[in-house]
Amino acid sequence: MTSRPFALVVELDGHGAHPAAWHADGRTTRGLLRGARVAETVRAAERAGFTAATFEDAPLAPGLSHGARVDAVQRAAFAAPLTSAIGLIPVTHAVYAEPFHLATQLATADFASSGRAGWIVGVDPDARIAASSGREPVDAAQAAADASATVEVARRLWDSWEDDAAIRDTASWRYLDRERVHYIDFEGESFSVKGPSIIPRPPQGQLPIIADASAGVPADVALVASSANATVSAARAAGAGLVWLELEVALDHAGLTGAERVARLDAHEPWAVGPFGRYLGDAAGLVELLTGLLGQVDGVRLRPAVLDEDLDELGRAVLPALRRAGAHTPPAVGATLRESLGLPASVNRYSTKAVTA
Amino acid sequence: MTGKPLKQIHLAAHFPGVNNTTVWNDPASGSQIDFDSFEHFARTAERGRFDYLFLAEGLRLREHRGRIHDLDVVGRPNTLAILAALAAITEHIGLVGTLSSTFNEPYELARQLQTLDLLSGGRAGWNVVTSSDAFTGANFRRGGFLDYADRYLRSGEFIDVAREVWDSWDSAALVADTSAGRFLADDALHRIDHHGPQFDVEGYGTLPRSPQGHPVIVQAGDSADGRDFAAAYAEVIFSRHSEFDAGRAFYEDVKSRLAAHGRGRDDLKILPAVTFVLGDSEEEARERSREIALQQVSPQTAIAFLEQVWGRELSAYDPDGPLPDVEPDLGGANITRGRVRHDRDPGAIAQSWRELAEAEGLSIRELVIRVSSRHSFVGTPQHVAEELNRYVQGDAADGFVIVGHLTPGGLDEFADTVIPELQERGVFRTDYPEGATLRELLGVRPPVPLPVAVPAAVLAEERV
């Protein structure tokens, strides 16, 4: 039944998921925000064979103890021409953003990567984000509604050009067949968008949309904190085609166990236990854990404690073992993210032509 | 021999735009959207040692007579995302995008420009435009909220807020001091607390100072208000005055406004947009120019162009025949939407065109070519280089925004033949200075002094 590929996804945030990760890797923080750092980490993730990389965003200033982040969509776009197989999935916060810009930025990342972009929908009603962007703060329910409306606008805008709209007809001197470009006429509670998009339909048609299962946003992929049957079934029942488990990892590395590494960092600042599971241990144990998840979830997003150290171990010992066991296949060069995830090709809602089966 | 030292020419490369200057029906014409086209264009511009590459923006597809305009190229990528992708595959060239101060909010856009400056090592620039039309506003949360008269008020306050964001971290804010366990220095972040007619913004910036501190500001205003705005805020004017005498007058006018803002004449560069056609001989270049103009102004484009001024349907007229005898319909002025509007009286324009057509015996199509598609510089590479240099040394410009007519190869010939001619004359760089920011390439100081001096060593580190 599960002919569907098992996705291995890695979060490439800053120094790593541990708040004191910057103590471990000996890097200057200025270097962290440079293009060279984005290039280095995304290439390492692609070499390791990950299906996709995700890019966390930070619309607010960092705390006094940890990292700053440059804009996530721009990081994904920057990574696009430097890679050829790995999916590139930025977080963008959808509650207070301008839906039209958000949709065209993601479509552009999809063009720049030849169809390897996705989108993690951030649904954060934090009033400080509203204050910085000059918008009225909303409550959690309204945030979910506005983020869902933003998703709907993006989906319509991505479909607003049919694939063959640019006809370049020399006989009639017409560049465009305007019958194949459509107004989206979205009328929402908080905003309206006329359309069409300014950019043609992206290579994937529809980018895979990913959201936390509890966010209340319609998505192709739901992120869950537990692989318990009830959690996974609820996410599937809510409409997600795929379910990914979130997992924090700290592997044995350079003569230290994962637990020892975390303890050392915890002395600087403790790694608070959040909603996600956490694996501390050797590569073989992680391979066993991930193999055991086959058939339960469709993939895992790993959050390495210290990016440089754990990404190294994952690429050296974990992904090769999973590959040998037939549990995971790295994405093919030139494959779209939809293809790598096993999502069906998207059909254009505005298509004026009969859909062929 | 005495005299002024030669001025150095500054050049920008304009990615072919969404208008009829861009020829799409030539066999050499490629995709306007695929990244390969942008990569080819950027690599050519960097090979040619251009100061920066430039992208225009349009936030709603243009309409003509109530329908989407279908005769020109249509569609373009998002400016910020494509510039971020180009930052990854270029090393030296500036990356300048047009971004609306009407349909963006300053905190978010300032952060995105700061991102581009960080990712590119100090090569970001922003062409500030302020449209005010409800037509474009229909794609955005606030709709058509801005009065035409308030457009410079909006963009001035927008830049003020953006600067607050860019300045909100001291240059030494990021300490990442592992022994003390501190990532940020105390009191290093300054709270933004802006309340003005256009914006209420509160919070802290999210990023440390980028290599340039403030990305380079480009502006295209032409009215008296626009010129004052540029003198106060901009470091480059993207000018439309591409003829020598008009260029000199504009140049002197704008430069003379700088002192009132405490700025030097070199701190604002004036770059007119110009087109070019090259050939091995003057004759060949003129012939190519004529052929390109016929591609740019199709029979249908000629009629649509007239309709913009006449404000009425003219499809019954023969493009190869004389100009319409009917008068413009002044009530139909908004027949074309989503493009720069004509600021002259349609009746007067129609009258002057009729006189020109009569005097020179021009058909509709020939007239439209004559008034809209004259190529700025036509000739051999030596001749074009000589002319460009004459403009700059004669204070009609500090350089140019070079507009090719083909995607993606429209700049290749210019880079390969005209640039070496300029370099031979000693008026254009033969290589990029190592690690130069866009501001340094242009030789412009920021309009306001940076609040905290950034140590050169720190900047050098950031640019690697």
HADDOCK unambig.tbl for C-alpha pairs under 7 A between the chains (distance, minus, plus):
assign (segid A and resid 23 and name CA) (segid B and resid 178 and name CA) 5.74 0.50 0.50
assign (segid A and resid 28 and name CA) (segid B and resid 176 and name CA) 6.98 0.50 0.50
assign (segid A and resid 29 and name CA) (segid B and resid 176 and name CA) 6.31 0.50 0.50
assign (segid A and resid 30 and name CA) (segid B and resid 462 and name CA) 6.75 0.50 0.50
assign (segid A and resid 31 and name CA) (segid B and resid 462 and name CA) 6.97 0.50 0.50
assign (segid A and resid 33 and name CA) (segid B and resid 118 and name CA) 6.53 0.50 0.50
assign (segid A and resid 34 and name CA) (segid B and resid 118 and name CA) 5.70 0.50 0.50
assign (segid A and resid 34 and name CA) (segid B and resid 119 and name CA) 5.02 0.50 0.50
assign (segid A and resid 35 and name CA) (segid B and resid 119 and name CA) 4.25 0.50 0.50
assign (segid A and resid 35 and name CA) (segid B and resid 120 and name CA) 6.47 0.50 0.50
assign (segid A and resid 59 and name CA) (segid B and resid 206 and name CA) 6.99 0.50 0.50
assign (segid A and resid 60 and name CA) (segid B and resid 206 and name CA) 5.62 0.50 0.50
assign (segid A and resid 61 and name CA) (segid B and resid 204 and name CA) 5.77 0.50 0.50
assign (segid A and resid 61 and name CA) (segid B and resid 205 and name CA) 5.79 0.50 0.50
assign (segid A and resid 61 and name CA) (segid B and resid 206 and name CA) 3.94 0.50 0.50
assign (segid A and resid 62 and name CA) (segid B and resid 206 and name CA) 6.47 0.50 0.50
assign (segid A and resid 64 and name CA) (segid B and resid 182 and name CA) 6.60 0.50 0.50
assign (segid A and resid 64 and name CA) (segid B and resid 183 and name CA) 5.71 0.50 0.50
assign (segid A and resid 64 and name CA) (segid B and resid 184 and name CA) 5.21 0.50 0.50
assign (segid A and resid 65 and name CA) (segid B and resid 182 and name CA) 5.52 0.50 0.50
assign (segid A and resid 65 and name CA) (segid B and resid 183 and name CA) 4.82 0.50 0.50
assign (segid A and resid 65 and name CA) (segid B and resid 184 and name CA) 6.81 0.50 0.50
assign (segid A and resid 66 and name CA) (segid B and resid 183 and name CA) 5.80 0.50 0.50
assign (segid A and resid 68 and name CA) (segid B and resid 206 and name CA) 6.43 0.50 0.50
assign (segid A and resid 68 and name CA) (segid B and resid 207 and name CA) 5.92 0.50 0.50
assign (segid A and resid 69 and name CA) (segid B and resid 207 and name CA) 6.95 0.50 0.50
assign (segid A and resid 70 and name CA) (segid B and resid 115 and name CA) 5.19 0.50 0.50
assign (segid A and resid 71 and name CA) (segid B and resid 112 and name CA) 6.13 0.50 0.50
assign (segid A and resid 71 and name CA) (segid B and resid 115 and name CA) 6.00 0.50 0.50
assign (segid A and resid 74 and name CA) (segid B and resid 81 and name CA) 5.52 0.50 0.50
assign (segid A and resid 74 and name CA) (segid B and resid 84 and name CA) 5.44 0.50 0.50
assign (segid A and resid 77 and name CA) (segid B and resid 81 and name CA) 5.77 0.50 0.50
assign (segid A and resid 77 and name CA) (segid B and resid 84 and name CA) 5.85 0.50 0.50
assign (segid A and resid 77 and name CA) (segid B and resid 85 and name CA) 4.84 0.50 0.50
assign (segid A and resid 78 and name CA) (segid B and resid 84 and name CA) 4.99 0.50 0.50
assign (segid A and resid 78 and name CA) (segid B and resid 85 and name CA) 4.07 0.50 0.50
assign (segid A and resid 78 and name CA) (segid B and resid 87 and name CA) 6.68 0.50 0.50
assign (segid A and resid 78 and name CA) (segid B and resid 88 and name CA) 5.38 0.50 0.50
assign (segid A and resid 80 and name CA) (segid B and resid 85 and name CA) 6.56 0.50 0.50
assign (segid A and resid 81 and name CA) (segid B and resid 85 and name CA) 6.56 0.50 0.50
assign (segid A and resid 98 and name CA) (segid B and resid 140 and name CA) 6.81 0.50 0.50
assign (segid A and resid 98 and name CA) (segid B and resid 141 and name CA) 6.77 0.50 0.50
assign (segid A and resid 100 and name CA) (segid B and resid 139 and name CA) 6.53 0.50 0.50
assign (segid A and resid 100 and name CA) (segid B and resid 140 and name CA) 6.67 0.50 0.50
assign (segid A and resid 104 and name CA) (segid B and resid 77 and name CA) 6.97 0.50 0.50
assign (segid A and resid 104 and name CA) (segid B and resid 78 and name CA) 5.53 0.50 0.50
assign (segid A and resid 105 and name CA) (segid B and resid 78 and name CA) 5.30 0.50 0.50
assign (segid A and resid 105 and name CA) (segid B and resid 81 and name CA) 5.54 0.50 0.50
assign (segid A and resid 108 and name CA) (segid B and resid 77 and name CA) 5.46 0.50 0.50
assign (segid A and resid 108 and name CA) (segid B and resid 78 and name CA) 5.95 0.50 0.50
assign (segid A and resid 108 and name CA) (segid B and resid 81 and name CA) 6.16 0.50 0.50
assign (segid A and resid 108 and name CA) (segid B and resid 82 and name CA) 6.60 0.50 0.50
assign (segid A and resid 109 and name CA) (segid B and resid 81 and name CA) 6.38 0.50 0.50
assign (segid A and resid 111 and name CA) (segid B and resid 34 and name CA) 6.25 0.50 0.50
assign (segid A and resid 111 and name CA) (segid B and resid 35 and name CA) 6.44 0.50 0.50
assign (segid A and resid 112 and name CA) (segid B and resid 35 and name CA) 5.11 0.50 0.50
assign (segid A and resid 112 and name CA) (segid B and resid 85 and name CA) 6.92 0.50 0.50
assign (segid A and resid 128 and name CA) (segid B and resid 203 and name CA) 6.99 0.50 0.50
assign (segid A and resid 131 and name CA) (segid B and resid 201 and name CA) 5.89 0.50 0.50
assign (segid A and resid 131 and name CA) (segid B and resid 202 and name CA) 5.46 0.50 0.50
assign (segid A and resid 132 and name CA) (segid B and resid 107 and name CA) 6.19 0.50 0.50
assign (segid A and resid 132 and name CA) (segid B and resid 201 and name CA) 4.93 0.50 0.50
assign (segid A and resid 132 and name CA) (segid B and resid 202 and name CA) 5.05 0.50 0.50
assign (segid A and resid 132 and name CA) (segid B and resid 203 and name CA) 5.55 0.50 0.50
assign (segid A and resid 133 and name CA) (segid B and resid 105 and name CA) 6.15 0.50 0.50
assign (segid A and resid 133 and name CA) (segid B and resid 107 and name CA) 5.91 0.50 0.50
assign (segid A and resid 133 and name CA) (segid B and resid 108 and name CA) 6.61 0.50 0.50
assign (segid A and resid 133 and name CA) (segid B and resid 201 and name CA) 6.43 0.50 0.50
assign (segid A and resid 134 and name CA) (segid B and resid 199 and name CA) 6.69 0.50 0.50
assign (segid A and resid 134 and name CA) (segid B and resid 200 and name CA) 5.52 0.50 0.50
assign (segid A and resid 134 and name CA) (segid B and resid 201 and name CA) 5.51 0.50 0.50
assign (segid A and resid 168 and name CA) (segid B and resid 25 and name CA) 6.70 0.50 0.50
assign (segid A and resid 170 and name CA) (segid B and resid 25 and name CA) 6.18 0.50 0.50
assign (segid A and resid 173 and name CA) (segid B and resid 71 and name CA) 6.24 0.50 0.50
assign (segid A and resid 173 and name CA) (segid B and resid 298 and name CA) 6.88 0.50 0.50
assign (segid A and resid 174 and name CA) (segid B and resid 70 and name CA) 5.63 0.50 0.50
assign (segid A and resid 174 and name CA) (segid B and resid 71 and name CA) 4.65 0.50 0.50
assign (segid A and resid 175 and name CA) (segid B and resid 70 and name CA) 5.68 0.50 0.50
assign (segid A and resid 175 and name CA) (segid B and resid 71 and name CA) 5.37 0.50 0.50
assign (segid A and resid 175 and name CA) (segid B and resid 72 and name CA) 5.90 0.50 0.50
assign (segid A and resid 175 and name CA) (segid B and resid 73 and name CA) 5.90 0.50 0.50
assign (segid A and resid 176 and name CA) (segid B and resid 70 and name CA) 4.84 0.50 0.50
assign (segid A and resid 176 and name CA) (segid B and resid 71 and name CA) 6.96 0.50 0.50
assign (segid A and resid 177 and name CA) (segid B and resid 70 and name CA) 6.83 0.50 0.50
assign (segid A and resid 178 and name CA) (segid B and resid 68 and name CA) 6.25 0.50 0.50
assign (segid A and resid 178 and name CA) (segid B and resid 70 and name CA) 6.45 0.50 0.50
assign (segid A and resid 191 and name CA) (segid B and resid 141 and name CA) 5.13 0.50 0.50
assign (segid A and resid 192 and name CA) (segid B and resid 141 and name CA) 6.50 0.50 0.50
assign (segid A and resid 193 and name CA) (segid B and resid 138 and name CA) 5.93 0.50 0.50
assign (segid A and resid 193 and name CA) (segid B and resid 139 and name CA) 4.45 0.50 0.50
assign (segid A and resid 193 and name CA) (segid B and resid 140 and name CA) 6.10 0.50 0.50
assign (segid A and resid 194 and name CA) (segid B and resid 138 and name CA) 5.52 0.50 0.50
assign (segid A and resid 194 and name CA) (segid B and resid 139 and name CA) 5.18 0.50 0.50
assign (segid A and resid 195 and name CA) (segid B and resid 139 and name CA) 6.06 0.50 0.50
assign (segid A and resid 198 and name CA) (segid B and resid 59 and name CA) 6.39 0.50 0.50
assign (segid A and resid 198 and name CA) (segid B and resid 60 and name CA) 6.14 0.50 0.50
assign (segid A and resid 198 and name CA) (segid B and resid 61 and name CA) 6.06 0.50 0.50
assign (segid A and resid 198 and name CA) (segid B and resid 75 and name CA) 4.94 0.50 0.50
assign (segid A and resid 198 and name CA) (segid B and resid 76 and name CA) 6.01 0.50 0.50
assign (segid A and resid 199 and name CA) (segid B and resid 75 and name CA) 4.82 0.50 0.50
assign (segid A and resid 199 and name CA) (segid B and resid 76 and name CA) 5.06 0.50 0.50
assign (segid A and resid 199 and name CA) (segid B and resid 77 and name CA) 5.42 0.50 0.50
assign (segid A and resid 200 and name CA) (segid B and resid 75 and name CA) 6.41 0.50 0.50
assign (segid A and resid 268 and name CA) (segid B and resid 181 and name CA) 6.50 0.50 0.50
